[in-house]
Amino acid sequence: MIYNLVIYIYLFGVKVAGLFSAKPAKMVKGHREVFDALRDKIDRNARYIWFHAASLGEFEQGRPLIERIRKEYPGYKILQTFFSPSGYEVRKNYQGADLVCYLPFDTPRNVRRFVELANPCMAFFIKYEFWQNYLNELHRRGIPAYSVSSIFRPDQIFFRWYGKKYSEVLKTFAHLFVQNEVSKELLSKIGVTDVTVVGDTRFDRVLDICHQAKQLPLVEKFKGEALTFVAGSSWGPDEDIFIKYFNEHPGMKLVIAPHVVSDSHLKEIMDKMKRSCIRYTEATEENVAQADCLIIDCYGLLSSIYRYGEISYIGGGFGVGIHNVLEAAVYGIPVIFGPNNKKFREAQHLLEKKGGFEVTGYDDFSRLMDQFLSDETCLKQAGKAAGDYVNHHAGALEKIMKDIPF
């Protein structure tokens, strides 16, 4: 009863927020349209595997599993749901799924309608998704549900005295594929034993991305033989640091893929430049080779661009938190980032392995870059450490596939 009350309060809050903000308004509209979409598009004669991710990051963790099932078990169809517009709006046309839609709020009525219409033969919930009513309904109907890439901490509600009742939801999973031993030990203490430590599927995902990386002739032409520094998902405070260094070191080239691609932000970047720069959408084979800095003013290229760098920088560490460090590390290049990285396990592990490097300001950054530029052995060792870390932690996908009875 308490859980349902919280869900109804949350639903009311989102509807009120939707009157004043576009993001919750999209969410309310999308949730309202789900049942019509299911009635119109679900093939009643097909067997659906349902994947649910809260948003885009969780989807990317589940994606390797979706694509492996597509390849090895083409007889199944895939239903992909999102809770947040940040995932749905970006991946609503994802070709790896037969149907992509929102997941309605976890109210008893919504749950019954959704499961009845979707009628999945199994379900996968990615990382932190523990919707009590959905999981109970699947369990009641004998539909196996799996938790993938989940990770647990002692401060979570499941392990508090007041969360004992809610923790029962974890026993509805047919199996939990967790990221680490700590998670398995915590679950064991509350009687959840259908657990396997497999690691994080994100490592498999970035390896797939690396193997499928696009050839980008303009970036290749830009780079030439020069040492190239690639800054991904950068924000203003990040750019203040590495652009200052770049301006003073003509022996290197710079690629910037800012987190926000807006005319105002791109103008801010170009105003900081004292060397020649060009936007990717304005580049040609003739002019790009003459530029010292290439600004990526479109989306979808960054994961392939890291392959052209000898050193990488991941933005966000002077603000909300760093972005994806694995997309750069997989190419065997050192990864630099700002101080807001403590909650990011991969960044902490890269720091331990000497493949990642924290900077707190320009002086730190300058000293580190001077070392990399003057000591080729040091640079190669740091890059190898980053690449080895990713390769060593891959393999979660194989372990999961082995334990799922398709």
MOMOVEN-V561940 format. One record per residue. N is the residue number from 0. RES is the residue in one small letter. BURIAL is I if it has 24 or more other C-alpha atoms within 12 Angstrom, else O. D_LAST is the distance of its C-alpha to the last C-alpha in Angstrom with 1 decimal. Layout:
N & RES & BURIAL & D_LAST
N & RES & BURIAL & D_LAST
//
This chain:
0 & m & O & 35.3
1 & i & O & 36.1
2 & y & O & 32.7
3 & n & O & 33.0
4 & l & O & 36.6
5 & v & O & 35.6
6 & i & O & 33.1
7 & y & O & 35.8
8 & i & O & 38.3
9 & y & O & 36.0
10 & l & I & 35.4
11 & f & O & 39.2
12 & g & O & 39.8
13 & v & I & 37.6
14 & k & I & 39.3
15 & v & O & 42.7
16 & a & O & 41.8
17 & g & O & 40.6
18 & l & O & 44.2
19 & f & O & 45.4
20 & s & O & 42.6
21 & a & O & 40.5
22 & k & O & 37.2
23 & p & I & 36.9
24 & a & O & 38.2
25 & k & I & 35.3
26 & m & I & 32.9
27 & v & I & 34.6
28 & k & O & 34.7
29 & g & I & 31.0
30 & h & I & 30.0
31 & r & O & 32.3
32 & e & O & 30.8
33 & v & I & 27.1
34 & f & I & 27.2
35 & d & O & 29.0
36 & a & I & 26.5
37 & l & I & 23.6
38 & r & O & 25.7
39 & d & O & 26.7
40 & k & O & 23.6
41 & i & I & 20.5
42 & d & O & 19.4
43 & r & O & 19.2
44 & n & O & 17.5
45 & a & O & 14.6
46 & r & I & 11.2
47 & y & I & 11.7
48 & i & I & 10.1
49 & w & I & 13.3
50 & f & I & 14.7
51 & h & I & 18.1
52 & a & I & 20.8
53 & a & I & 24.4
54 & s & I & 26.0
55 & l & I & 26.0
56 & g & I & 25.7
57 & e & I & 22.6
58 & f & I & 21.0
59 & e & I & 21.9
60 & q & I & 20.0
61 & g & I & 16.8
62 & r & I & 17.4
63 & p & I & 16.3
64 & l & I & 12.7
65 & i & I & 13.0
66 & e & I & 14.6
67 & r & I & 12.2
68 & i & I & 9.3
69 & r & O & 12.1
70 & k & O & 13.0
71 & e & O & 10.1
72 & y & O & 8.1
73 & p & O & 11.4
74 & g & O & 10.5
75 & y & I & 9.5
76 & k & I & 12.7
77 & i & I & 13.5
78 & l & I & 16.0
79 & q & I & 17.9
80 & t & I & 20.6
81 & f & I & 23.5
82 & f & I & 26.2
83 & s & I & 28.9
84 & p & I & 30.7
85 & s & O & 30.7
86 & g & I & 27.0
87 & y & I & 26.9
88 & e & O & 30.1
89 & v & O & 29.1
90 & r & I & 25.6
91 & k & I & 26.0
92 & n & O & 25.9
93 & y & I & 23.0
94 & q & O & 21.7
95 & g & I & 18.2
96 & a & I & 17.5
97 & d & I & 18.3
98 & l & I & 20.1
99 & v & I & 21.8
100 & c & I & 23.8
101 & y & I & 25.3
102 & l & I & 24.0
103 & p & I & 26.9
104 & f & I & 28.6
105 & d & I & 27.1
106 & t & I & 29.6
107 & p & I & 28.7
108 & r & O & 29.5
109 & n & I & 27.6
110 & v & I & 24.5
111 & r & I & 24.7
112 & r & I & 25.4
113 & f & I & 22.7
114 & v & I & 19.8
115 & e & O & 21.3
116 & l & O & 21.6
117 & a & I & 18.3
118 & n & I & 16.2
119 & p & I & 12.9
120 & c & I & 9.7
121 & m & I & 9.2
122 & a & I & 11.8
123 & f & I & 12.9
124 & f & I & 16.6
125 & i & I & 18.3
126 & k & I & 21.1
127 & y & I & 23.7
128 & e & I & 22.1
129 & f & I & 22.7
130 & w & I & 23.6
131 & q & I & 24.6
132 & n & I & 24.7
133 & y & I & 21.4
134 & l & I & 19.6
135 & n & I & 21.6
136 & e & I & 20.8
137 & l & I & 17.0
138 & h & I & 17.5
139 & r & O & 20.0
140 & r & O & 17.7
141 & g & O & 14.9
142 & i & I & 12.6
143 & p & I & 11.0
144 & a & I & 12.6
145 & y & I & 12.6
146 & s & I & 15.8
147 & v & I & 15.8
148 & s & I & 19.1
149 & s & I & 20.9
150 & i & I & 24.3
151 & f & I & 26.8
152 & r & O & 30.6
153 & p & O & 33.1
154 & d & O & 34.8
155 & q & O & 31.8
156 & i & O & 32.4
157 & f & I & 29.8
158 & f & I & 32.2
159 & r & O & 35.4
160 & w & O & 37.2
161 & y & O & 37.1
162 & g & O & 33.3
163 & k & O & 32.4
164 & k & O & 31.4
165 & y & I & 29.3
166 & s & I & 27.5
167 & e & O & 25.9
168 & v & I & 23.5
169 & l & I & 21.8
170 & k & I & 20.9
171 & t & I & 18.8
172 & f & I & 16.0
173 & a & I & 13.2
174 & h & I & 13.8
175 & l & I & 16.2
176 & f & I & 16.1
177 & v & I & 19.8
178 & q & I & 22.3
179 & n & I & 24.8
180 & e & O & 26.2
181 & v & O & 28.5
182 & s & I & 25.7
183 & k & I & 24.2
184 & e & I & 27.7
185 & l & I & 28.5
186 & l & I & 25.4
187 & s & O & 26.3
188 & k & O & 29.8
189 & i & I & 28.6
190 & g & O & 26.3
191 & v & I & 22.9
192 & t & O & 21.4
193 & d & I & 17.6
194 & v & I & 18.2
195 & t & I & 17.6
196 & v & I & 20.1
197 & v & I & 18.5
198 & g & I & 21.2
199 & d & I & 21.3
200 & t & I & 19.1
201 & r & I & 22.4
202 & f & I & 23.5
203 & d & I & 20.7
204 & r & I & 21.6
205 & v & I & 25.3
206 & l & I & 24.7
207 & d & I & 22.9
208 & i & I & 25.8
209 & c & I & 28.3
210 & h & O & 27.0
211 & q & O & 27.0
212 & a & I & 30.3
213 & k & O & 32.8
214 & q & O & 36.0
215 & l & O & 38.8
216 & p & O & 42.0
217 & l & I & 44.2
218 & v & I & 43.0
219 & e & I & 43.5
220 & k & I & 46.9
221 & f & I & 47.7
222 & k & I & 46.8
223 & g & O & 48.8
224 & e & O & 49.6
225 & a & I & 50.0
226 & l & I & 48.2
227 & t & I & 46.0
228 & f & I & 45.0
229 & v & I & 42.0
230 & a & I & 42.0
231 & g & I & 38.9
232 & s & I & 38.5
233 & s & I & 42.2
234 & w & I & 44.4
235 & g & I & 48.2
236 & p & I & 48.8
237 & d & I & 46.6
238 & e & I & 48.5
239 & d & I & 51.8
240 & i & I & 51.1
241 & f & I & 49.7
242 & i & I & 51.8
243 & k & I & 54.9
244 & y & I & 54.0
245 & f & I & 53.1
246 & n & I & 56.4
247 & e & O & 58.3
248 & h & O & 56.4
249 & p & O & 56.9
250 & g & O & 55.2
251 & m & I & 51.7
252 & k & I & 49.8
253 & l & I & 47.6
254 & v & I & 44.6
255 & i & I & 44.0
256 & a & I & 40.9
257 & p & I & 41.9
258 & h & I & 39.6
259 & v & I & 41.8
260 & v & I & 42.7
261 & s & O & 45.7
262 & d & O & 49.1
263 & s & O & 50.8
264 & h & O & 48.6
265 & l & I & 48.9
266 & k & O & 52.6
267 & e & O & 52.7
268 & i & I & 51.0
269 & m & I & 53.4
270 & d & O & 56.4
271 & k & I & 55.6
272 & m & I & 55.6
273 & k & O & 58.7
274 & r & I & 57.2
275 & s & I & 56.1
276 & c & I & 52.8
277 & i & I & 50.9
278 & r & I & 48.1
279 & y & I & 45.1
280 & t & O & 45.5
281 & e & O & 49.2
282 & a & I & 48.7
283 & t & O & 49.6
284 & e & O & 49.7
285 & e & O & 53.5
286 & n & O & 53.6
287 & v & I & 50.5
288 & a & I & 51.8
289 & q & O & 54.9
290 & a & I & 53.2
291 & d & I & 52.7
292 & c & I & 50.0
293 & l & I & 47.2
294 & i & I & 45.9
295 & i & I & 42.5
296 & d & I & 43.2
297 & c & O & 39.8
298 & y & O & 36.2
299 & g & O & 33.1
300 & l & I & 34.9
301 & l & I & 35.1
302 & s & I & 32.0
303 & s & I & 33.4
304 & i & I & 37.0
305 & y & I & 36.6
306 & r & I & 36.4
307 & y & I & 40.1
308 & g & I & 41.3
309 & e & I & 42.7
310 & i & I & 42.6
311 & s & I & 40.6
312 & y & I & 41.3
313 & i & I & 38.9
314 & g & I & 40.6
315 & g & I & 40.5
316 & g & I & 41.8
317 & f & I & 45.1
318 & g & O & 43.6
319 & v & O & 40.4
320 & g & I & 38.5
321 & i & I & 37.3
322 & h & I & 34.6
323 & n & I & 31.9
324 & v & I & 33.3
325 & l & I & 30.2
326 & e & I & 30.6
327 & a & I & 34.0
328 & a & I & 33.5
329 & v & I & 30.8
330 & y & I & 33.6
331 & g & I & 35.6
332 & i & I & 38.4
333 & p & I & 39.8
334 & v & I & 39.0
335 & i & I & 41.8
336 & f & I & 41.5
337 & g & I & 43.6
338 & p & I & 44.0
339 & n & I & 41.6
340 & n & I & 38.7
341 & k & O & 38.6
342 & k & O & 35.5
343 & f & O & 33.4
344 & r & O & 31.8
345 & e & I & 31.4
346 & a & I & 35.0
347 & q & I & 36.1
348 & h & I & 34.3
349 & l & I & 35.8
350 & l & I & 39.2
351 & e & O & 38.8
352 & k & I & 37.8
353 & k & I & 40.7
354 & g & I & 38.5
355 & g & I & 39.2
356 & f & I & 42.6
357 & e & I & 43.9
358 & v & I & 47.0
359 & t & O & 49.0
360 & g & I & 51.5
361 & y & I & 53.3
362 & d & O & 55.0
363 & d & O & 51.8
364 & f & I & 50.2
365 & s & O & 53.4
366 & r & O & 53.6
367 & l & I & 50.0
368 & m & I & 50.3
369 & d & O & 53.7
370 & q & O & 52.1
371 & f & I & 49.2
372 & l & I & 51.7
373 & s & O & 54.2
374 & d & O & 51.9
375 & e & O & 49.4
376 & t & O & 48.2
377 & c & O & 47.4
378 & l & I & 45.5
379 & k & I & 43.4
380 & q & O & 42.6
381 & a & I & 41.5
382 & g & I & 39.2
383 & k & I & 37.8
384 & a & I & 37.1
385 & a & I & 35.2
386 & g & I & 33.1
387 & d & I & 32.4
388 & y & I & 31.2
389 & v & I & 28.5
390 & n & I & 27.3
391 & h & O & 27.5
392 & h & I & 25.2
393 & a & I & 22.5
394 & g & I & 19.2
395 & a & I & 17.4
396 & l & I & 14.6
397 & e & O & 14.0
398 & k & I & 14.0
399 & i & I & 11.5
400 & m & I & 8.9
401 & k & O & 9.7
402 & d & O & 9.2
403 & i & I & 5.9
404 & p & O & 3.8
405 & f & O & 0.0
//
